[in-house]
Amino acid sequence: MKSPFQPFEPPAPGYEGGERAAPSEKRRIPLRHIVPNLITIVAICAGMTGMRLAFEGRFELAVGLVIAAALLDGIDGRIARMMKGQSRFGAEMDSLADIVNFGVVPAMVLYAYSLHDAGSAGWIAALLYAATCALRLARFNTMLDAPKPAWQTKFFTGVPAPAGAGLAFFPVYLGFSGFDFGIGPRPAALFAAAYLLFVGFLMASRIPTFSGKTISIRVRRDLVIPVTLCVVLYIVLLASFLWETLVVTVIAYFVSILFSMRDYRRSVRRYGMAVEPLPTDERTDTDPSGA
């Protein structure tokens, strides 16, 4: 009996699109091509469930599920490369998942949390945020194959979508931290709307931000203990003072943007915009995945 489903066919290496002969439906697809896509689907389910929980008023779990979706988004591409299971199908699916998890879901969670108190202004802010996230992801995909200087891999163009979602929840972090500033629901909603538009602008902008993908995995021997203690301290703070720690994390990220802009300008002056490799002693491995 013929299967009613279209056969899944990961493109062959070097495939750039166009018509191809129909693959044999009997052909077996290696599990390594399926596992990364399953992780992406789980991330979509996490994000959508977070949106449902937000409409039920369970905002802590809603935010937690979106953060979980961001973590899954960070590992699906790495698992695909580790298992040698990259495919064009997976790349397209990852982008679609990002639009849902980091564009639509945060906008709807914020709308359920406070933006609805701003009326039409809150809804417009939610729509524009989701639109800017889609534009940011579309631009990222079109720039993947564009030639650029080797040093530029240290930077993203604009705030990446997962980070944008984390920043978008700042009003939620403040609310659960007890920082209400003594203002009513409507002024708070208008502030959240303006802030959400600002985050959307950062995602769609050309402001350089640190990619974090070229940080060396090697740590100096004398810094191993301090780095380990800092990581442990951050985890302990998250476990003990979750919302307050997330507030500080958002502020720290905004501060890092100032440093990334400074470092970007220094790199332009030092290396220029010529598309040529860095010297061997300054070259870093890059991770081509993610937005």
C-alpha positions in Angstrom: 0.0 0.0 0.0 1.4 3.4 -1.0 2.1 5.8 1.9 -0.1 9.0 1.9 2.9 11.0 3.3 5.4 12.8 1.2 8.8 11.1 1.6 11.3 13.1 3.7 14.5 13.7 1.8 17.4 15.6 3.3 19.2 17.4 0.4 22.5 16.0 -0.6 25.7 18.0 0.3 26.1 21.0 -1.9 22.4 21.0 -3.0 21.3 24.6 -3.5 17.7 24.1 -4.6 15.9 23.5 -7.9 14.1 20.5 -9.3 15.3 17.0 -8.4 14.2 13.5 -9.3 11.7 12.1 -6.9 13.5 10.0 -4.3 12.6 6.4 -3.8 9.9 6.0 -1.1 11.6 2.8 0.0 14.8 4.6 0.9 15.6 4.5 4.6 16.4 7.9 6.2 19.2 7.7 8.9 18.1 8.4 12.4 20.7 11.2 12.6 18.6 13.2 10.2 15.5 12.8 12.3 16.7 13.4 15.9 17.6 17.2 15.4 14.2 17.8 13.8 12.5 16.0 16.7 14.3 18.4 19.1 13.0 21.4 17.0 9.5 20.0 17.2 9.7 19.6 21.0 10.9 23.3 21.1 7.8 24.4 19.2 5.6 22.3 21.5 7.3 24.0 24.5 6.7 27.5 23.2 3.1 26.8 22.2 2.4 25.3 25.6 3.9 28.4 27.2 1.5 30.5 25.3 -1.4 28.4 26.5 -0.2 28.6 30.1 0.0 32.4 29.8 -3.6 32.6 28.9 -4.4 30.5 31.9 -2.5 33.0 34.1 0.4 30.7 34.9 3.1 33.1 33.7 6.0 31.6 35.7 5.6 28.3 33.8 5.0 30.1 30.5 8.3 32.0 30.7 10.1 28.9 31.8 8.9 27.0 28.8 10.0 29.7 26.4 13.4 29.7 28.0 13.4 25.9 27.6 12.6 26.4 23.9 15.5 28.7 23.6 17.8 26.1 25.2 16.5 23.5 22.8 17.1 25.9 19.9 20.7 26.2 21.0 21.4 22.5 21.0 19.5 21.2 17.9 21.9 22.6 15.4 24.9 21.4 17.5 23.4 17.9 17.8 22.8 17.9 14.0 26.5 18.7 13.3 27.7 16.3 15.9 25.6 13.5 14.4 26.4 14.7 10.8 22.7 15.1 10.3 22.5 18.6 8.9 19.9 19.1 6.2 18.2 22.0 4.4 14.9 20.7 5.8 16.2 21.0 9.3 17.5 24.6 8.7 14.2 25.7 7.3 12.3 24.1 10.2 14.6 25.7 12.7 13.8 29.2 11.3 10.0 28.5 11.4 10.3 27.3 15.0 12.2 30.5 15.9 9.4 32.7 14.5 6.9 30.9 16.6 8.9 30.5 19.8 10.7 33.9 19.9 8.3 36.1 17.9 4.7 35.0 18.3 4.8 33.3 21.7 6.6 36.2 23.6 4.3 38.7 22.1 1.2 36.8 23.1 2.6 36.0 26.6 3.3 39.8 27.1 -0.2 40.6 25.8 -1.8 38.2 28.3 0.4 39.5 31.1 0.0 43.3 30.7 -0.3 44.6 27.2 -4.1 44.0 27.1 -4.4 46.8 29.6 -3.0 49.2 27.0 -5.9 48.4 24.6 -5.1 48.7 20.9 -1.6 50.2 21.6 -0.7 46.9 23.4 -1.9 44.8 20.5 -0.1 46.9 18.0 3.1 46.5 20.0 2.7 42.8 20.1 2.1 42.6 16.3 5.1 44.8 15.5 7.4 42.8 17.8 6.4 39.5 16.1 6.9 41.2 12.7 10.4 42.5 13.6 11.3 39.0 14.8 10.3 37.6 11.4 12.2 40.3 9.5 15.3 39.6 11.7 15.2 35.9 10.9 14.6 36.4 7.2 17.6 38.8 7.1 19.7 36.3 9.0 18.9 33.5 6.5 19.6 35.7 3.5 23.0 36.8 4.9 24.3 33.3 5.7 26.1 32.9 2.4 27.1 36.5 2.0 30.9 37.0 2.1 32.1 38.9 5.1 35.4 39.5 7.0 36.5 36.6 9.2 36.4 38.8 12.3 32.7 39.6 11.7 31.7 36.1 12.8 32.2 37.4 16.3 29.1 39.5 16.0 25.5 39.2 15.2 23.7 41.9 13.2 21.0 43.0 15.7 19.9 41.1 18.8 19.4 37.4 18.0 15.8 36.1 18.2 16.3 33.9 21.4 18.0 36.8 23.2 15.2 39.1 22.0 12.6 36.8 23.6 14.5 36.8 26.9 14.7 40.6 26.8 11.0 40.9 25.9 10.0 39.3 29.2 11.7 42.0 31.2 8.3 43.5 32.4 7.4 40.0 33.6 10.7 39.7 35.5 10.1 43.0 37.1 6.5 42.1 38.1 7.4 38.9 39.8 10.4 40.6 41.5 8.0 43.0 43.2 9.2 46.1 41.3 5.8 47.7 40.5 7.1 51.3 41.0 3.6 52.2 42.3 2.0 52.8 38.9 -1.3 51.5 37.7 -2.0 48.7 35.3 -2.5 51.0 32.2 0.8 53.0 32.7 2.6 49.7 33.3 1.1 48.3 30.1 2.0 51.3 28.1 5.6 51.0 29.4 5.6 47.4 28.4 4.4 48.2 24.9 7.0 50.9 24.4 9.7 48.5 25.8 8.6 45.7 23.5 8.8 48.0 20.5 12.4 48.9 21.6 13.4 45.2 21.8 11.9 44.7 18.3 13.9 47.6 17.0 17.1 46.0 18.5 16.3 42.7 16.7 15.6 44.3 13.3 18.5 46.9 13.6 22.0 46.6 12.3 23.5 47.1 15.8 26.4 44.6 16.3 26.0 42.3 19.3 28.4 39.6 20.5 27.6 36.2 18.9 29.2 34.2 21.7 30.1 31.5 19.2 33.7 32.4 18.9 34.5 32.3 22.6 37.4 29.9 23.1 36.4 26.7 25.0 39.9 26.8 26.6 40.3 28.6 29.9 43.6 29.7 31.4 44.7 27.4 34.2 44.7 30.2 36.8 41.2 31.1 35.8 39.5 27.7 35.9 38.5 28.0 39.6 37.2 31.6 39.4 35.2 30.8 36.2 33.7 27.7 37.8 32.8 29.6 40.9 31.1 32.3 38.8 29.0 29.8 36.9 28.0 28.0 40.1 27.2 31.3 41.8 24.9 32.3 38.8 23.1 29.0 39.0 22.6 29.3 42.7 21.3 32.9 42.3 18.8 31.6 39.6 17.7 28.9 41.9 17.3 31.2 44.9 16.4 34.6 43.4 15.1 33.7 39.9 13.3 36.8 38.9 15.8 39.3 40.4 18.7 37.4 38.7 16.9 37.6 35.4 16.4 41.3 35.8 20.1 41.7 36.4 20.8 39.5 33.4 18.8 41.6 31.1 20.5 44.8 32.3 23.9 43.1 31.9 22.9 42.1 28.3 22.0 45.7 27.5 25.4 46.8 28.9 27.1 44.2 26.7 25.6 45.8 23.6 27.6 49.0 24.3 30.8 46.9 24.5 30.0 45.0 21.4 29.5 48.3 19.5 32.9 49.5 20.7 34.6 46.3 19.8 33.0 46.3 16.4 34.3 49.8 15.6 37.7 48.8 16.8 37.7 45.7 14.5 36.6 47.8 11.5 39.5 50.2 12.1 42.0 47.3 12.7 41.0 44.9 10.0 38.8 46.8 7.6 35.9 45.2 5.7 37.9 43.2 3.2 36.8 39.6 2.9 40.0 37.8 3.8 41.0 35.5 6.7 42.4 36.7 9.9 46.0 35.9 10.8 46.4 32.3 12.1 47.0 33.3 15.7 43.7 35.3 15.8 41.5 33.0 13.9 38.6 31.3 15.8 36.3 28.5 15.0 32.8 29.6 14.2 29.5 27.9 14.7 27.3 28.5 11.6 24.0 27.7 13.2 21.4 29.8 14.9 20.0 33.3 14.7 
